[in-house]
Amino acid sequence: MSAKIRYEDNIAIIILDCPEARNALNLHMIEKLQAIVAEISLLNLRAAIFTGADQAFCAGADITELRNKSPEKHLNKIQIGQTLFQQIYKLKFLTLTCINAMALGGGMELALAKHI
C-alpha cells in the first residue's frame, strides 16, 4: 500500500499506509499523494487531514530507493517531493496534519506543508 483516502462529513482523511517502510516517501507514495491532492482539489471540502498508519507519520525519504542512484536522480526526486508539498500548501481549504508518531526529514516537510 501507499496512501488511501476516505471522506467523513465533507472532510478528506488521507492516510499514509505503508507501515513496512514507516510510510516513507518513495516515488510510489509521492505519486499516490499527488493523485489524491489532485482529486480533493476539485472538491468543495471543509478540510483535509493527513495522518500516518501504524508506527509512523512519515519517515521521510525511502533510503532503499536512494541506493545506487546518481545525484541527478536524487535531485529529480527531491523536486517531485517539493512539487507535492506546494500542491498541498495551495489547497483552498483547511489542511491539517495529525502526527501520530515519528515525522523525519521529508516527513516533517510534508507535515509542515499544512495549515495546522
N, C-alpha and C positions, 0 to 999 in steps of 0.2 A: 504494500500500500504506500501511499504518499500523503495525500490530503483529501479530506472529504468535507462536504458542506451539508448543513441541514438548516431549515428555516423554522423559527418559532415567533409568532406574534410580530411579523414584519421585521424580524431581526435575523440576520445571517450569522450562523455559528460555523466558523471554519476551524477544522481540527487537523493539525499536523499529525499524521498517523503512520509513522514508520519506526516503531519502538526498537527494532533490532539495530537501527542506526541512530537512536536517540533523536529522531526527527531531523536529521541533518539535512542541509540544503544541497542535495545533489541536483544534477540537471533535471532529472525527472520531477523532483519535488518543486523546483522553481517553475518549470513549465506548467505543472498542475495548478500551482498557486496563481500563475498568470492567467490561466483559463478561468479559474474561479473569480478572480478580480474582474476580468472582462465581463463575466456573466452578471455579477452583482452590480457592476457599474451601470447597467441598463435598467436596474430595478429601482422602484421607489421605496427604499428601505429606511427605517429609523436608525439602524445601526448595524455594524458588523463586529463580531467578537472573534478574535484569533486566539487559539489556545493549542496546547500540545497534548497528545495522548501519552499515557504511561508515565515514565520516569523523567521526562524532559519536556521543556517547551520547544527548544531547538538548540542542538549542539553546534550550530554554525556550519561551516564548510564540511563536506564529506571528505575526510582525509583520504579514504580509499580511492576516491575518484581523482585525487590530485597527483597520485604517484605517477612518475614517468611521463609527466606532461611538460610541454615546452612552456616557457614564460608567456608566449603569445596566447596559448590555450588558457592559462591561468587568468590572464588579463581579460580575455573574452568572457569567461565565466563570471568574473567579478563585475563586468559591465552588465551582463544579463541580470545578475542579482540586484545591482543598483537600479536598473530599469524597473524591476518588480517593486522595490521599495518606493520609488517615485510614483508608480501607478497606485499603490495603496495610499500613499500620502495625499494624492489628488482626488480621492473619492469624495463625493459631495455630501456624504452623511457621516455621522459619528463613527469612528473606529476605535476599538478598544483591544488591548492585549491582556489576556489572563495568563500571567506567568506562573504556571503550576509547579515548576521545577527549573532546572538549570537553563540559562539562556546565555550561550557563549558566542563570542566573535560575531559572525553574521547573524546568529540567532538573536543577539541583543540589538543589532541593527534592524532586524525585522520587527522586533518589539517596539523600537523607537520610531518606526515609520507610522505609528498610530497616534491618534489624538490623546488617548489616555492609556 
